[in-house]
Amino acid sequence: MISANLSAVFYLISGILFILALRGLSSPDTSRQGNYFGIAGMIIAIVVSFLSVGNFSTSLIYVIIFLMIGGAIGAFIAFKIPMTAMPELVAGFHSLVGLAAVFVAIAAYLNPEAFNLGNIGDIKLASLIEMSIGAAVGAITFSGSIIAFLKLRGIMSGFPVTFSGQHFLNLILGIAIFVLIFYLCKTQSDNIFWTLIAISFLVGVLLIIPIGGADMPVVISMLNSYSGWAAAATGFMLGNDLLIVTGALVGSSGAILSYIMCKAMNRNFVSVILGGFGGSQGPQMKVEGEQIAIEADGVATILNEADSVVIIPGYGMAVAQAQQSVSELVRKLRAQGKNVRFAIHPVAGRLPGHMNVLLAEARVPYDIVMEMDEINDDFPETDVAIVIGSNDIVNPAAQDDPNSPIAGMPVLECWKAKHVFVSKRGQGTGYSGIENPLFFKENTRMFYGDAKESLNKLLALIN
Amino acid sequence: MEIDPFIFRLSIFILSIFIGYYVVWSVTPSLHTPLMSVTNAISSVIIVGAIIAALAGSSENVFSISSTFGFIAIILAAVNIFGGFLVTQRMLQMYKKKKGKK
């Protein structure tokens, strides 16, 4: 058994290593080293927690066995998961952190002596508050992430589920959580503790069902943030500084990501959380003209002559699993000496950075993958812009039509390129149901069909 | 008068939020997905609480109700720790500049 002071010093080292792990992500070159710092921090934390409890009875063997079982499952998932399934994997992982926080809180409630929090029925007030906050936030994170997971996996429809009185119900349940915590502190009654957890699970479900598929980047970031706050609350309960530091880091990380995602959609956080779509204040502008289709040979002719090409991928590319074909196209075009780049909108896909990961997996060098701000001014000098499976993020109505539901959202101004090709399944308006005037522009040609099949046809024609 | 330990923890908490704020803003947007998976892995450091709970059982009664919750929490957190770090590693391996080739 090591002293509390010594373990606090080791936890401090772990905390610093975790900060360095996040710091490493400021550039792809330092990121791998950062991840090793994170792993080292975790190993120190686990070893120190064994040593500080200092109980080496039979329990320890079971702890190691269970650790290995969980580790094996985690490693198996990590190696098997396809990159296109990252959004649901991240949501699934968040749910586990949430549930673990709930279980730690329950364990502490049932056996407060082990955690030095007082006795059964006589738990210290501060600890009880921290415990209930940890349990409530953990439970909301768990059930909310499960719903996000089901939506992303396609088991549950991605459309917002709304009913009248929804916000009122959420408000009542939110107040109920505080009231229950208050009475739990007064009475320390088991029933109140279990009711608190049950209601928190319910709140998690109700919070996420009204949020639609395209808003998922915000939701996942928000749940990421919640899992951090749950860990921090647990840290307060245990008096463990490492958990407090880590929880705060993760909590603020998730909050920043939510903010970035909201800003990229020009929506405020509250309206995303309340669900449905942003309010449209009047009739949308009528779109004039017609969509002109083009075949692979037409695209190939223009591409072969072009000097600069910008590709704008979206969630449709992930759905069609077209990233390999896109990468192959880029390789061929670059071999011809053309300047080919990618333009990534912050909310393209279902997860922050989703497109970057898919392109990296398809072996697209990351230095030609540009962020929106880096490339948006270059479209007027671009010969060809190719839109693959994205829609709202290239919608000029965001700038031209003040009545559009997405008015004011920053978009990629691909219509300023000489030619625009849009690879799209069919003529529909897509997920959000918002008409896209880009498809009707004079310099736009619609390249209908499954993205992967269309690109493979095109590939054969690029010399 | 002595300062309540809670105030110390609160100070640590708030300062850490600030550190998180500045560190995370410096993360390049192309690595936002690995950022999520790695924050996920490190938040599973909640496993230290689960270990305390699990080790609280006596030798005669390893699986009391309380320690059983601890054991389950260990499995959940371990899935996350291994899964989170390994999938991050797998992603980061892909972010390499092509060498030699243009």
Contacts between the chains, C-beta under 8 A, distances in Angstrom:
chain1	res1	chain2	res2	distance
A	14	B	45	7.4
A	15	B	16	7.8
A	18	B	42	4.9
A	18	B	45	7.8
A	19	B	19	6.0
A	19	B	23	6.2
A	21	B	38	6.0
A	21	B	42	6.7
A	22	B	20	7.5
A	22	B	23	4.9
A	22	B	24	6.4
A	22	B	27	6.9
A	22	B	35	7.1
A	22	B	38	7.1
A	22	B	39	7.3
A	23	B	23	5.3
A	23	B	26	7.1
A	25	B	27	4.5
A	25	B	28	7.0
A	25	B	31	4.6
A	25	B	34	6.2
A	25	B	35	5.4
A	25	B	38	7.2
A	26	B	26	4.6
A	26	B	27	5.8
A	26	B	28	6.0
A	27	B	28	6.1
A	28	B	28	7.4
A	28	B	30	7.3
A	28	B	31	6.6
A	28	B	92	7.2
A	28	B	95	3.9
A	28	B	96	7.5
A	31	B	31	6.1
A	31	B	34	6.6
A	31	B	92	4.9
A	31	B	95	6.8
A	32	B	89	7.2
A	32	B	92	4.9
A	32	B	93	7.3
A	34	B	38	7.8
A	35	B	34	7.9
A	35	B	38	6.4
A	35	B	85	6.5
A	35	B	88	5.4
A	35	B	89	5.5
A	35	B	92	6.0
A	38	B	38	5.8
A	38	B	41	6.5
A	38	B	42	5.8
A	38	B	85	6.3
A	38	B	88	7.8
A	39	B	85	5.3
A	41	B	42	7.2
A	42	B	41	7.2
A	42	B	42	7.0
A	42	B	44	7.9
A	42	B	45	6.5
A	42	B	81	5.9
A	42	B	85	7.2
A	45	B	45	5.2
A	45	B	47	7.9
A	45	B	48	6.0
A	46	B	47	6.5
A	46	B	48	7.2
A	46	B	51	7.2
A	49	B	47	7.6
A	49	B	48	4.0
A	49	B	51	4.8
A	49	B	52	6.9
A	50	B	51	6.6
A	50	B	55	7.9
A	53	B	51	6.7
A	53	B	52	5.8
A	53	B	55	4.6
A	55	B	55	4.5
A	55	B	56	7.7
A	57	B	58	7.2
A	57	B	59	4.3
A	57	B	62	7.8
A	58	B	59	5.4
A	58	B	62	5.5
A	59	B	54	6.3
A	59	B	55	5.0
A	59	B	56	7.9
A	59	B	57	5.1
A	59	B	59	7.4
A	59	B	62	5.1
A	59	B	67	7.0
A	60	B	55	6.7
A	62	B	54	7.1
A	62	B	62	5.9
A	62	B	63	8.0
A	62	B	71	6.6
A	63	B	51	6.1
A	63	B	54	5.1
A	63	B	55	6.3
A	63	B	71	7.3
A	63	B	74	6.2
A	66	B	54	7.4
A	66	B	71	5.1
A	66	B	74	4.6
A	66	B	75	5.2
A	66	B	78	7.2
A	67	B	74	5.8
A	67	B	75	7.9
A	67	B	78	4.9
A	68	B	78	7.7
A	69	B	75	5.9
A	69	B	78	7.4
A	70	B	74	6.4
A	70	B	75	4.0
A	70	B	76	6.8
A	70	B	77	6.9
A	70	B	78	2.7
A	70	B	79	4.6
A	70	B	81	7.8
A	70	B	82	7.1
A	71	B	78	4.8
A	71	B	79	7.6
A	71	B	81	7.1
A	71	B	82	4.2
A	72	B	82	7.6
A	73	B	75	7.7
A	73	B	78	7.9
A	73	B	79	5.0
A	73	B	82	7.9
A	73	B	83	7.6
A	74	B	78	6.3
A	74	B	79	4.0
A	74	B	80	6.5
A	74	B	81	6.6
A	74	B	82	3.3
A	74	B	83	3.3
A	74	B	84	7.4
A	74	B	86	7.0
A	75	B	82	4.8
A	75	B	83	6.9
A	75	B	86	5.6
A	77	B	79	7.3
A	77	B	83	5.0
A	77	B	87	7.6
A	78	B	82	6.8
A	78	B	83	4.7
A	78	B	84	7.8
A	78	B	86	3.6
A	78	B	87	4.1
A	78	B	90	6.4
A	79	B	86	6.9
A	79	B	90	7.2
A	81	B	87	6.5
A	83	B	91	7.5
A	86	B	33	5.9
A	86	B	37	7.8
A	86	B	87	7.9
A	86	B	91	8.0
A	89	B	37	7.8
A	89	B	83	7.9
A	89	B	87	6.9
A	90	B	33	7.5
A	90	B	36	5.1
A	90	B	37	6.2
A	90	B	40	6.6
A	93	B	37	7.2
A	93	B	40	4.6
A	93	B	79	7.8
A	93	B	80	5.3
A	93	B	83	6.3
A	93	B	84	6.1
A	94	B	40	6.5
A	96	B	44	7.6
A	96	B	76	4.5
A	96	B	77	7.2
A	96	B	79	5.8
A	96	B	80	5.0
A	97	B	40	6.6
A	97	B	43	5.2
A	97	B	44	5.9
A	97	B	46	6.6
A	97	B	76	7.8
A	97	B	77	7.4
A	97	B	80	6.0
A	99	B	73	7.7
A	99	B	76	5.5
A	100	B	44	7.0
A	100	B	46	5.3
A	100	B	47	7.3
A	100	B	50	6.3
A	100	B	73	4.4
A	100	B	76	4.3
A	100	B	77	4.7
A	100	B	80	7.6
A	101	B	46	5.8
A	103	B	50	7.0
A	103	B	53	7.9
A	103	B	69	4.5
A	103	B	70	7.2
A	103	B	72	5.6
A	103	B	73	3.9
A	103	B	76	7.2
A	104	B	46	6.2
A	104	B	49	4.0
A	104	B	50	5.5
A	104	B	53	6.2
A	104	B	69	7.5
A	104	B	70	7.2
A	104	B	73	5.3
A	106	B	66	7.8
A	106	B	69	4.9
A	107	B	49	7.8
A	107	B	50	7.5
A	107	B	53	3.5
A	107	B	56	7.8
A	107	B	66	4.7
A	107	B	67	7.0
A	107	B	69	4.1
A	107	B	70	4.7
A	107	B	73	7.1
A	108	B	49	7.5
A	108	B	53	6.8
A	110	B	65	5.7
A	110	B	66	4.0
A	110	B	69	7.2
A	111	B	53	7.0
A	111	B	56	5.6
A	111	B	64	7.1
A	111	B	66	3.5
A	111	B	67	7.4
A	113	B	56	7.8
A	114	B	52	6.3
A	114	B	53	6.5
A	114	B	55	8.0
A	114	B	56	3.3
A	114	B	66	7.0
A	115	B	49	7.9
A	115	B	52	6.1
A	115	B	53	7.5
A	115	B	56	8.0
A	126	B	6	6.3
A	220	B	36	7.0
A	221	B	36	7.4
A	224	B	36	5.6
A	224	B	39	6.1
A	224	B	40	7.0
A	227	B	40	7.1
A	227	B	43	5.2
A	228	B	39	7.0
A	228	B	43	5.5
A	230	B	46	7.7
A	231	B	43	4.7
A	231	B	45	7.1
A	231	B	46	4.9
A	232	B	13	6.3
A	234	B	46	5.6
A	234	B	49	5.4
A	235	B	9	7.7
A	235	B	13	8.0
A	236	B	6	7.7
A	236	B	9	5.9
A	236	B	13	7.6
A	237	B	49	7.8
A	238	B	48	7.4
A	238	B	49	5.3
A	238	B	52	7.1
A	239	B	5	6.9
A	239	B	9	7.1
A	240	B	48	6.2
A	240	B	49	7.2
A	241	B	9	6.9
A	241	B	12	5.6
A	242	B	45	6.2
A	242	B	48	7.1
A	243	B	45	6.1
A	243	B	46	6.4
A	243	B	48	6.6
A	243	B	49	7.0
A	244	B	9	5.7
A	244	B	12	5.5
A	244	B	13	5.0
A	244	B	16	6.8
A	245	B	12	6.3
A	245	B	13	7.8
A	245	B	16	4.5
A	246	B	42	5.4
A	246	B	43	6.1
A	246	B	45	5.0
A	247	B	13	7.8
A	247	B	43	6.7
A	248	B	13	5.2
A	248	B	14	7.7
A	248	B	16	3.5
A	248	B	17	4.6
A	248	B	19	7.8
A	248	B	20	5.8
A	249	B	16	5.9
A	249	B	19	6.8
A	249	B	20	4.1
A	249	B	23	7.4
A	249	B	24	8.0
A	249	B	39	7.2
A	249	B	42	7.2
A	250	B	20	7.5
A	250	B	39	4.4
A	250	B	40	7.8
A	250	B	42	6.6
A	250	B	43	4.4
A	251	B	17	7.0
A	251	B	20	7.2
A	252	B	16	8.0
A	252	B	17	4.8
A	252	B	20	3.5
A	252	B	21	5.1
A	252	B	24	6.4
A	253	B	20	5.7
A	253	B	24	4.5
A	253	B	35	6.5
A	253	B	39	5.0
A	254	B	36	8.0
A	254	B	39	7.0
A	256	B	20	8.0
A	256	B	21	6.7
A	256	B	24	4.8
A	256	B	25	6.4
A	257	B	24	7.7
A	257	B	32	6.4
A	257	B	35	7.4
A	257	B	36	7.2
A	260	B	29	7.6
A	334	B	102	6.6
A	344	B	29	7.6
A	344	B	30	7.4
A	346	B	29	6.4
A	351	B	32	7.8
A	351	B	33	5.7
A	351	B	36	7.0
A	352	B	29	7.5
A	352	B	32	3.6
A	352	B	33	6.4
A	352	B	35	7.5
A	352	B	36	6.6
A	353	B	29	6.4
A	353	B	30	6.1
A	353	B	31	6.3
A	353	B	32	3.2
A	353	B	33	3.8
A	353	B	34	7.3
A	353	B	35	7.3
A	353	B	36	7.8
A	354	B	33	6.1
A	356	B	29	7.6
A	356	B	30	4.1
A	356	B	31	7.3
A	356	B	32	7.5
A	356	B	33	6.8
A	357	B	33	4.6
A	357	B	34	7.6
A	357	B	91	5.7
A	357	B	94	7.4
A	360	B	91	7.1
A	360	B	94	4.0
A	360	B	95	5.0
A	361	B	91	8.0
A	361	B	94	5.2
A	363	B	94	7.6
A	363	B	98	7.4
A	365	B	97	5.4
A	365	B	98	4.8
A	366	B	30	6.1
A	366	B	95	5.4
A	366	B	96	7.9
A	366	B	97	6.9
A	367	B	97	6.1
A	369	B	30	6.2
A	371	B	29	5.3
A	371	B	30	7.4
